[in-house]
Amino acid sequence: MDHGSTAEAEIVDTGSLKRRWIIYVVGIYLLTLGVSMAIRAGIGISPQSSLTRTMTLVFPPLSQGTYNFCLELIMLALTFLILPKGWEMKNFASLIPAFVLALCLDFNLKMTGWVQLDAYWAKVLLLLVGDAALAFGLFLMIRANLVLMPIDMFVNTIFKRTGWKWGNIKSCFDLTLLVMAALIGLAFLGEVKFIREGTLLNAIFVGQYIKLYFWLFKRLQARKTAGSGVTA
């Protein structure tokens, strides 16, 4: 997601800060609910989730939410190392939503622990529903326009430092996480875990869902504007 894009600027909420924080937290919850559903589908998950999920098998005492927070913490440190002159103390605030995300992720994984599907079509359906929830969570977080997560901040910092296309940087970052997850799986578990066809479906559908939500939001806003004009 290019947080500087014109499309995002059009849907950003610039109103009440309290309302935006509520939207942001709801977005985090829906995102983690989507991630949990994708994990329970059992046919492959996103690059970031595949790495943190693999780590829970390598060293089970730590939860996936904990590993996710550790990854965000590492990304924040790398952000400072890449562009120390542009570092601001307020960047530490990004750890707050990262911590909330970790808590929500562990909570939703517990709440969905009972889900066990046998039929392949049901697994695909659950994955697609999970990706829809994940994407809507991201959409709400974009709309709230508050604090960037450390991972997004890291990608943005690479963008500022190099001038490369944001999408290309994000793709390379995701590929790096996938390779790390695969190598760790092979080294410690003897096989690659959580990287399957669902990983590809996630890469395709999450972006398409977000585009759909953008389109629906703009349509809704256009109708409201038209309605206001008729009333006036």
C-alpha positions in Angstrom: 0.0 0.0 0.0 1.4 3.3 -1.0 0.4 5.6 1.8 1.2 8.6 -0.3 -1.1 7.8 -3.2 -3.8 10.1 -4.4 -6.4 7.3 -4.1 -5.8 7.0 -0.4 -5.8 10.7 0.1 -9.4 10.8 -1.2 -10.7 8.4 1.5 -8.7 9.7 4.5 -10.8 10.7 7.5 -9.8 14.2 8.7 -12.5 14.5 11.3 -12.6 13.7 15.0 -9.4 12.2 16.4 -11.4 10.0 18.8 -13.4 8.6 15.9 -10.3 8.0 13.8 -8.7 6.0 16.7 -11.8 3.9 17.0 -11.7 3.2 13.3 -8.0 2.4 13.5 -8.4 -0.1 16.4 -11.4 -1.7 14.7 -9.3 -2.0 11.6 -6.5 -3.7 13.6 -9.0 -6.2 15.1 -10.5 -7.0 11.7 -7.1 -7.4 10.2 -6.0 -9.9 12.8 -9.3 -11.7 12.6 -8.7 -12.1 8.9 -5.2 -13.4 9.5 -6.5 -15.9 12.0 -9.1 -17.2 9.6 -6.5 -17.5 6.9 -4.3 -19.5 9.2 -7.2 -21.8 10.2 -7.9 -22.4 6.4 -4.6 -24.3 6.4 -3.7 -23.8 2.7 -1.1 -21.0 3.0 -0.9 -17.6 4.5 0.8 -14.2 3.8 4.6 -13.8 3.9 4.6 -12.0 7.2 2.3 -14.5 8.8 4.2 -17.4 7.4 7.4 -16.3 9.0 5.9 -15.6 12.4 3.8 -18.7 12.3 6.8 -20.8 11.4 8.6 -19.3 14.4 5.9 -20.6 16.7 6.8 -24.2 15.6 10.5 -23.6 16.0 10.1 -22.1 19.5 6.6 -22.7 20.8 6.8 -20.9 24.1 6.3 -17.6 22.4 3.0 -16.8 20.7 2.5 -15.6 17.1 1.5 -12.2 18.4 4.8 -12.0 20.3 6.8 -12.9 17.2 4.9 -10.4 15.2 5.7 -7.7 17.7 9.4 -8.7 17.7 9.4 -8.4 13.9 7.8 -4.9 14.1 10.5 -4.0 16.7 13.3 -5.2 14.4 11.8 -3.2 11.5 11.7 -0.1 13.6 15.4 -0.5 14.5 16.2 -1.0 10.8 14.3 2.1 9.9 16.5 4.1 12.3 19.7 2.6 10.8 18.7 3.3 7.3 17.7 6.9 7.8 19.0 8.1 11.2 19.0 11.8 10.2 15.2 11.7 9.6 14.4 9.9 12.8 11.9 11.4 15.2 11.0 10.4 18.7 7.4 10.1 17.7 8.3 7.1 15.5 8.3 5.1 18.7 4.5 5.6 18.8 4.3 3.0 16.0 5.0 0.4 18.7 1.6 1.1 20.3 -0.6 -0.2 17.4 2.0 -3.0 16.9 1.4 -4.1 20.5 -2.4 -3.8 20.1 -2.1 -5.9 16.9 -0.1 -8.6 18.7 -2.8 -8.8 21.5 -5.6 -9.0 19.0 -3.8 -11.6 16.9 -3.3 -13.9 19.8 -6.9 -13.3 21.0 -8.4 -14.1 17.6 -6.2 -17.2 17.2 -7.6 -18.5 20.4 -11.1 -17.7 19.4 -10.7 -19.5 16.1 -8.8 -22.5 17.5 -11.9 -24.7 17.2 -12.0 -24.3 13.4 -11.0 -27.5 11.6 -12.1 -28.0 8.0 -11.7 -31.1 5.9 -13.3 -30.1 2.5 -10.9 -28.2 0.3 -13.6 -25.9 -1.0 -14.4 -24.9 2.5 -10.8 -24.1 3.2 -10.6 -21.9 0.1 -13.8 -20.1 1.1 -12.6 -19.5 4.6 -9.3 -18.1 3.2 -11.2 -15.7 0.9 -13.5 -14.6 3.7 -10.4 -14.1 5.9 -8.7 -12.1 3.2 -11.8 -9.9 2.8 -11.7 -9.2 6.6 -8.0 -8.5 6.5 -8.3 -6.1 3.6 -11.2 -4.3 5.2 -9.1 -3.9 8.3 -6.3 -2.4 6.2 -8.8 -0.1 4.5 -10.1 1.2 7.9 -6.5 1.8 9.1 -5.7 3.7 5.9 -8.9 5.8 6.3 -8.0 6.6 9.9 -4.7 8.0 8.8 -2.9 7.8 12.1 0.3 5.9 13.0 2.1 3.7 10.5 3.1 0.3 11.7 6.9 -0.2 11.9 6.9 -2.5 8.8 5.1 0.1 6.7 7.4 2.8 8.1 10.4 0.7 7.1 9.1 0.3 3.5 8.4 4.0 3.3 11.9 4.8 4.6 13.4 2.6 1.8 11.2 4.5 -0.6 12.4 7.9 0.6 16.0 6.8 0.6 16.1 5.1 -2.8 13.3 6.6 -4.8 12.3 3.1 -6.0 8.7 2.3 -6.7 6.8 1.7 -3.4 5.1 -1.4 -4.8 8.4 -2.9 -5.9 9.9 -2.4 -2.5 6.9 -4.0 -0.8 7.1 -6.9 -3.2 10.8 -7.5 -2.5 10.2 -7.2 1.3 7.4 -9.8 1.1 9.6 -12.1 -0.9 12.4 -11.7 1.6 10.0 -12.7 4.4 8.9 -15.8 2.4 12.4 -16.9 1.8 13.2 -16.5 5.5 10.2 -18.5 6.4 11.1 -21.2 4.0 14.7 -21.4 5.1 13.9 -21.4 8.8 11.3 -24.1 8.2 13.8 -26.3 6.3 16.6 -25.7 8.8 14.6 -26.4 12.0 11.5 -28.3 10.9 12.8 -30.2 7.9 10.1 -28.8 5.6 8.6 -25.5 4.4 5.5 -24.6 6.4 2.5 -22.3 5.7 3.6 -21.4 2.1 1.1 -22.9 -0.3 -1.4 -21.8 -2.9 -3.2 -19.7 -0.2 -0.1 -17.5 -0.1 -0.6 -16.7 -3.8 -4.3 -16.2 -3.3 -3.6 -13.8 -0.4 -1.3 -11.8 -2.6 -3.9 -11.5 -5.3 -7.1 -11.0 -3.4 -6.2 -8.7 -0.6 -5.2 -6.0 -3.1 -8.3 -6.6 -5.1 -10.5 -6.4 -2.0 -9.0 -3.1 -1.0 -9.6 -1.7 -4.5 -13.2 -2.8 -4.1 -13.6 -1.1 -0.8 -12.1 2.1 -2.2 -14.6 1.9 -5.1 -17.6 1.3 -2.8 -16.6 4.1 -0.5 -16.3 6.6 -3.4 -19.7 5.4 -4.7 -21.2 5.9 -1.3 -19.7 9.4 -0.9 -20.9 10.3 -4.4 -24.4 9.3 -3.5 -24.3 11.3 -0.3 -23.0 14.3 -2.2 -25.7 13.9 -4.8 -28.3 13.5 -2.1 -27.2 16.7 -0.3 -27.3 18.6 -3.6 -30.9 17.5 -4.3 -31.9 18.4 -0.7 -30.3 21.8 -1.0 
